[in-house]
Amino acid sequence: MYKYKFVLLSTLLLSTSYQVWAQSKQEREYQEEAAQVKQEIWDAKDPAFARTDIPEKYSNESAVIIAMNFTLGADHSRRQDHIAMTLHERIKIQDKAALENYSEFNLQKLSRGGWSSGYKLTSFMGIRVIKPNGQQRDIDMKDAVNVKDEHDEKKQKIAISDLQVGDIIDFYIRMNKDASSYYSSPDPLDYSIGEKYPMLDFSLNVTVNRRMGVSWRYLNDEPSAMKHSKEGDDYVFSIHKTDVPKVTDERWLYEQRALPTLRLAYNGLKSSEFTNGMNEERIRRFLTYEIISINASYPTLAAIVRGFPEVLDEYATRTGVRRKEMSKRAIAELAFYYIRYASLYKETSIGSSIEVGQQRKTYSPREHYTANVFRTLLARYDIRTELAAAVPRSVGTLEDVVSLDDLNYFIIAYPDDKPMYCFMSSMFSFPDELPTQLEGQQAYTVSVTGSSKEKDASFKKISLPMSNADQNMDEEKLNVKFTADNMQQLSIDRIIRVKGQYRYNYIDMLLYEDMLTDERNNLRVTSSRDEDLLATGPYRKRANEFDAAFAKARKDMDETVNANIASEYGTKPTAVTYFKVAEHGLEKQNKPLTMHESFTMEGFVKKAGNNYMLDIGKLITEQIALSPEERKRTYDINMPFPRTVAYDIIVNIPQGYQLEGADNLNKSVSNETGSFESSTKMEDGKLVVTVKKVYKHQQEKSVNWPQMIAFMDAAADFNKQKVLLKKI
């Protein structure tokens, strides 16, 4: 699974560097090159792509990939890197589900990409349908329909007419990338071998010019399965596999840690070396001697350091603790919140547009920069710090590193005898909290002060801590009433309280405007809101633009709330009558993130004569219902984090009715991987249901899958439970 593979299959990316696509010369040049690519691929004499028969053992599969070929060529000349990637796939459609997957392709044309200055990307696609009788038909890509046609974004879609079960669809995507290597190296390659359908023949061929410089690793397979050699001025990697089984473990799967994976990163102008991975010595040199100087000259760094004493004095006045008596841990935590505010909540430059919607809340600072801010600021208060580097769990381990960009960098402070982890990943980051991707991972650390000899001696490997299920909690309280004039409609009042890593699941429910206000109030900053937004003086007109953008974001939140309720309960609410974020939970010492919403819902109650049947199990939102295929597990389970979800549900029984069937709601399954517990009681004519579901660990071995199935099945069974409201 190449990291863009799912995009290619479901929302196929077709990009181009042309600014004005409609211009005849550019159109003609594109069509000429498209014809060349088409001839190159369709005329290739690869016998794997001539096959039409499917082995009997795969006759019951939804689809079978007859052949898949991935090729990549990388070259460098005159400060330009050139990357050409081709994915060619031939697949037999064997049921309606696969037919739906391949009956339409979405194509997106982009004139600007995310590489750097001088970036250019042009893509070409071809589709061919082969009928069971051998009749062959090529799809004309000129029939694609424009969905969006703007200067910076162009989207199209093309339907594959008359595609039927039993047909073979053969398609390719060619992507040519060119970029100035003066700015950065090309995007790395991470290709994992394995698909949701079995593959009869798979091949991969990568050719990289020696001037590019490459660091690579081949993981989770026999080393002999991949061949690599030097042929002239090129390095060549090749893999060929037959009869590759399908991957059914798509849930909680880290492909790079489970499937045969080729990882490849370009060194670019930095080095023309051809190396098997990034060794510990190279990482040590970078941590000890290079990273501390990166971005150290940022002007905002000095501004943050200068601005902190005022915030510290205000904190001392507010708490009644003299500054000299303040603990170093309190200082370090306050420094974390101030750096978060100064680098993420405030505007640091005049941008081309005002962004305060969902995207604004995804901003993250550069890790090298915040590492320098932390170590510089904390040194002022004699707080010792170390620089740390770790690999995200989805990437692998420290032994799997192919590039320094694989690593996350952060500071570990020692305000007392207990370390404090200072990782700034988002507006929600807390002091002494690591991103879930780093929890439990190994890390390299080195002192940021002292002589070179002392720094070298301080270099070591440590294990990072991990949160537990009690720390990451989603607690919900629901008060459920039957609408007086329509017993088949429920009125639900819901309070959600979340803490720990669970907070990040709800960041889309928050408004940046309110978060900024809360952050400013917590720190008691003296600057005005407009000063924080760079909307004063010659830029004062931006204040009105921000007001308009804030108003739009607040209006858009109505749609977000509706969409989230629909996603959680599997059906749209008939109306949302109230929504409020009571607590933003931006500081860990304060109340947790708390939201209050009220809405009405239909489809949970069905009339049965004079009685009513309530789908009460649906009130805990949709639960995982495993398919027969999912009950078999090959690979280890990697979940986001250990977690607990708890529900207190009060169902108000209407007068004139009595409840039957509540005993079926009492369940208890608990083992070393997790648990599901539910109980009921009647209080003052109300049914009180208490539910608690726990995933005890972040990772489980595949042999523990049956234990996980036990409590997940209990939750899924609860989800199906009904109770009867019987007319008295």
C-alpha angles and dihedrals in degrees: 000000000000108000091251094042099103090047089052094051103040106022099015112209114227109173135174136187094219113120095202109028095184094065107114097225093052091043091051093048091049093049091048092053091043089055091051092051091047092052092045094054102035092046094050112118099222108148091205088069094049094061120107104168124095124209114251092242089066097048093107096049119112089234139345125217103223093189138354126186127183119188130178130183122189125187138163132210135156095356091309124117116207122198124181118185127182128186114189120182135177115191136177114223110219106167143019094264092060090041090058091049093056103032094090136027125201113214125196121197114202125188094191128043138192101252108090144269111333092026117158129174127178124178136191132192138192130187128192129182121206118196123214089254090058096256109147129205130183118213113232106231089203086074091070112124121229112242096171127008112180134138095263101024132043122175130183138172132203126197120213101226121212093011108158141180106277094036125119118226117201117189142160138195121202118193121188115195126189126176140159108262088205088084106036146331121268121271112282123250121241111175119175117189114227137078139195088258127053116261123218094194131013128178134175126189123180123180119187125181112236091236090067095065116219140209114192146168133189110209141191097014142076108287089230090062089077122054121203129180145153114254112182107303093345137084112218129202121187136177128180124183133169131202095014109187120234121259110239095168095084093136114087093353124149100202095196091055096045114027129059101276135186112205117190131174128182120231091200116181091347095074141345091211121134106213139167099235135318109292128216093254092059091050091047092053092049094049095042103042113010116036097057091063094048111107090349089131095058106133092219090061091065091044092055092049091049094047098052100077091063091054090046092052091050090051091051091051092048095049096038091233116130113239093240090054095048114115118246090235091058089050092049093049092048089049089054093054092045093051089048091052095044097046102035112019098041122067110247100185140019105260129197093249141022110253118186102137130093093305092058090063092056094063115125129184124239108271095223090053098050090044089059093045092052097047092044095048097042091048087064088065096043093253112151117230139188129200114233135192127192138167120240113248092241090060096048133237136328087268090060096058116127098167139025085239089068089071130084114218127208144145128259110204126200106204088156136351091303122075120241116207113220107194116153109197103145148347087281097055117128129203112260092019124112125206110264090245091064100042111118093006126128118251140190116231134188134177115256094209136055134050124319089258092052092048092050091050092050095057110114146144120249138176116243120227125254130218121234134228093262092056093053105055139159110194120184132185118195128189108194125194133174111238109251097229096036118037090188092065123077126210108209126192109192132187117189123194119183135178140175120014090345089076091077091062090068103041089109088065092062130083119228090219092059092042091053091050091049092047092050091048093049092053095036091223117186098216119099124248091250091051089054089051094046088242101132137088111009089001098049092118086069088071090070090045090053091049090053092046092048090051091051092048090051091051091047089054089073089065092046092053092049092047093050093050090049091049094049098045099033093238136069119257114244088225140352107217100176140016130169137158101223095182127017094201093216094148121050094219091059131069118302123259104288128188130182122198137166124197143153123238135193129195096053095090127055126188116238108184106292090345136074131223116213121202089216095167091067090067091081088061123248116323131206111274108191120219119226090258092051091057089074113071128194103166133051119269116248113186128180096252143321107282150172128213117192131183132193107190124186115192113193109216111219117238113266094034135092127202125242131180100033091127089072089065095068109099136157127185120157134163140145093286100050147303147238118207128174132170138171140206138171119239124175095334093315130112111226115199121188118194131178128179121184133190101193100194141035093225133029131186115244090247088066093057094100090057091052090048089056096062095033089054089051089054092046090049090050087051089062097048122119134190128205124233101205121199110242 
